[in-house]
Amino acid sequence: MKLLRTIRLDASDSFVFENAAEPGEWAVSGAFEFACRNPAGLRAKARSAFRAGFLGLASLGRSTLVQIVEASEADRRTVVDLLTVQLVAHFGAPDARVARRAAEEEVDFAASLCGHPAGAVIAVTRSREDGAIRETFRMLRPRKGARHAPAFEFLEVVGEKHAASERHDLCALSKEVG
């Protein structure tokens, strides 16, 4: 079985998100945090979390990237237990039974993203369309023949055909966030 852990290739998450997840935390998509919120009304760092942040379960911080890792059934139970506690304590779940059921579904969804080899890095792009949250996940991998390089130089997008035409202006984003 495989699950997701947060990964940090540089310090950008600490500037982009209000609360950055620590590297190595168990992670889920975390889109549920925005289910009843209008992205247009979010402040800059919260908007960044909505657009491109996975939820780290220990800190409830966000991570731009997660890595697929091998996990045991005991690891899965730990992730479900941790998310159950967080759903009750921080997200308004009415009780542990309801929270556990939601946590199981969220962890199953995270596991469904792990069809790539362990070590693969995953990014998310999130939007709201017709009242529903839409998530697009992409696997990032080193370019063929690439050696160690800065994060923004070595990743190639694998997945949707329109992804190559998608561009993000990091300078504008930093002004929004600042």
PyMOL commands that set and color helices and strands:
alter all, ss='L'
color gray80, all
select helices_A, chain A and resi 12-16+31-34+39-41+44-52+73-90+96-112+151-154+161-165+170-177
alter helices_A, ss='H'
color red, helices_A
select strands_A, chain A and resi 2-7+26-28+54-56+62-63+65-70+121-129+132-142+155-158
alter strands_A, ss='S'
color yellow, strands_A
deselect
rebuild
show_as cartoon
